[in-house]
Amino acid sequence: MADALIVELAGLRAGYGEIQVLWSIDIAIPKGEITALIGSNGAGKTTLMRALSGLIPIESGSYSSDGENLSKATAATILSR
């Protein structure tokens, strides 16, 4: 199953209250791939990691890991996965 995705983001948007930081992020990471997230200061790297870990809410879009939708999951649920 070489095409299986370990992480898939589609149209992910997140931020802090009135401040929109991530605008429609699309990422597909296949199993077995090594992936790095790079960018300048203020580009949204930490915000993306906080959204994926459930520390801040995802405003819209979807986030799935191993085919399970985690868009509305709590940090505790994501950690247990």
Contacts in CASP RR format, 6 or more apart in sequence:
PFRMAT RR
TARGET T0000
AUTHOR 0000-0000-0000
METHOD contacts of the structure
MODEL  1
MADALIVELAGLRAGYGEIQVLWSIDIAIPKGEITALIGSNGAGKTTLMR
ALSGLIPIESGSYSSDGENLSKATAATILSR
1 31 0 8 1.000
2 30 0 8 1.000
2 31 0 8 1.000
3 30 0 8 1.000
4 30 0 8 1.000
4 31 0 8 1.000
4 66 0 8 1.000
5 28 0 8 1.000
5 29 0 8 1.000
5 30 0 8 1.000
5 31 0 8 1.000
5 64 0 8 1.000
5 66 0 8 1.000
5 67 0 8 1.000
6 29 0 8 1.000
6 30 0 8 1.000
6 31 0 8 1.000
6 32 0 8 1.000
6 33 0 8 1.000
6 65 0 8 1.000
6 66 0 8 1.000
7 27 0 8 1.000
7 28 0 8 1.000
7 29 0 8 1.000
7 52 0 8 1.000
7 63 0 8 1.000
7 64 0 8 1.000
7 65 0 8 1.000
8 27 0 8 1.000
8 28 0 8 1.000
8 29 0 8 1.000
8 62 0 8 1.000
8 63 0 8 1.000
8 64 0 8 1.000
8 65 0 8 1.000
8 67 0 8 1.000
9 25 0 8 1.000
9 26 0 8 1.000
9 27 0 8 1.000
9 28 0 8 1.000
9 52 0 8 1.000
9 61 0 8 1.000
9 62 0 8 1.000
9 63 0 8 1.000
10 26 0 8 1.000
10 61 0 8 1.000
10 62 0 8 1.000
11 24 0 8 1.000
11 25 0 8 1.000
11 26 0 8 1.000
11 60 0 8 1.000
11 61 0 8 1.000
11 62 0 8 1.000
12 22 0 8 1.000
12 24 0 8 1.000
12 25 0 8 1.000
12 26 0 8 1.000
12 48 0 8 1.000
12 51 0 8 1.000
12 58 0 8 1.000
12 60 0 8 1.000
12 61 0 8 1.000
12 62 0 8 1.000
12 63 0 8 1.000
13 20 0 8 1.000
13 22 0 8 1.000
13 23 0 8 1.000
13 24 0 8 1.000
13 25 0 8 1.000
13 58 0 8 1.000
13 59 0 8 1.000
13 60 0 8 1.000
13 61 0 8 1.000
14 21 0 8 1.000
14 22 0 8 1.000
14 47 0 8 1.000
14 48 0 8 1.000
14 50 0 8 1.000
14 51 0 8 1.000
14 56 0 8 1.000
14 57 0 8 1.000
14 58 0 8 1.000
14 59 0 8 1.000
15 21 0 8 1.000
15 22 0 8 1.000
15 47 0 8 1.000
15 51 0 8 1.000
15 56 0 8 1.000
15 59 0 8 1.000
16 47 0 8 1.000
16 56 0 8 1.000
20 59 0 8 1.000
21 44 0 8 1.000
21 47 0 8 1.000
22 44 0 8 1.000
22 47 0 8 1.000
22 48 0 8 1.000
22 51 0 8 1.000
25 48 0 8 1.000
29 35 0 8 1.000
37 45 0 8 1.000
37 48 0 8 1.000
37 49 0 8 1.000
38 45 0 8 1.000
39 45 0 8 1.000
47 56 0 8 1.000
50 56 0 8 1.000
51 57 0 8 1.000
51 58 0 8 1.000
51 63 0 8 1.000
52 63 0 8 1.000
52 78 0 8 1.000
53 75 0 8 1.000
53 78 0 8 1.000
53 79 0 8 1.000
54 73 0 8 1.000
54 74 0 8 1.000
54 75 0 8 1.000
54 78 0 8 1.000
55 75 0 8 1.000
58 71 0 8 1.000
58 72 0 8 1.000
61 71 0 8 1.000
62 69 0 8 1.000
62 71 0 8 1.000
63 69 0 8 1.000
63 70 0 8 1.000
63 71 0 8 1.000
64 70 0 8 1.000
64 71 0 8 1.000
65 81 0 8 1.000
66 81 0 8 1.000
68 81 0 8 1.000
70 77 0 8 1.000
70 78 0 8 1.000
70 81 0 8 1.000
END
